Amino acid sequence: MAALFRLGLVILLIEAIFFVLIWLYMHSTRRRSLEREWDRRHPDRRGHSAERREFVRRAMSGYGGRIRIPLFLLVIVVPFVTISTIIIFVNYR
Amino acid sequence: MRYFMTGLGVAFGIAVFLFLDYALPSKQTVRIANTYNRQIEIGANGIFFAADDTGTAQNTTGRRDVLFIDVVRPNGKVRVYRNEDTGWVWPPYFKYNSSTLQGRAADLVSNRNDPLWVSVTSYGWRIDWLSVYPNAVSIRQVDGPDARPVNWGAQIVLVVIGLLLVLIWRMWNQFRERTIDPAARSIDQAWDRADARADRARGRIGRWWAGLTGRK
């Protein structure tokens, strides 16, 4: 039983790390695509500026909340499905 | 320095290869000769055996009861597998049907006059002088000694590892582009500004000195 808890702990740790990494990655790519969108809409005002920063800030509000649940499910479901598949194939084939 | 880094990289590559070679499953087509269990001493080679908590009895002096399967390869060479449950954490095979597997192996025993060929999926190394045995994970009957079933497990794991590496590489690129490069640029710009200030200061001091000494 203790070994099962250890497994759960290890998986939880790894998935937490992946959650944070993917969270940062998705935010970063979204910001970059928003900046590109601004540059596309205002070709005369492209580049770093306070207006572009404000545009990105407003567009990003709520993004974290929208992706939090799907990301959470992803990092929970993937190891569960993988481990179940391995167990079935190794033990019950 | 360059040779050192190259050497380090090569050593890392070898370590990764050895690690994968040990942990990934491999299939062999063999004929099972014997199945039995035996008490063995687990000493320094303990790292190649299952962890203590997988349910096999072990007494205080480190002797453990382990199930074994002797096989004969098509070229006549003998190989010995152990048949142990894996721990819950590593390697991630989650195998706990070693007794069932032993029963199935016993059912498939044959002698050389009337051979029954099976495909054994296993992981690990056979190192004679350390008494290290690969762990048999599953056994399936095949048609003949030339049957070579595809090793799906290893291929899927390698593809997944490849995808993970691509993901990490893209994440690193993104991080570098958004965080490190702008920071490096701003450091460069700050350095340039400091340099310009030093030049101006030198110019002012030069003019003051020239005024003092009468030169214009």
Interface residues (C-beta under 8 A of the other chain):
Chain A: A2 A3 L4 R6 L7 V10 L21 L24 Y25 S28 T29 R31 R32 I83 I86 I87 F89 V90 N91 Y92 R93
Chain B: A51 D53 G87 W88 V89 P92 Y93 F94 K95 Y96 N97 T100 V137 S138 R140 G153 R170 M171 Q174 F175 E177 R178
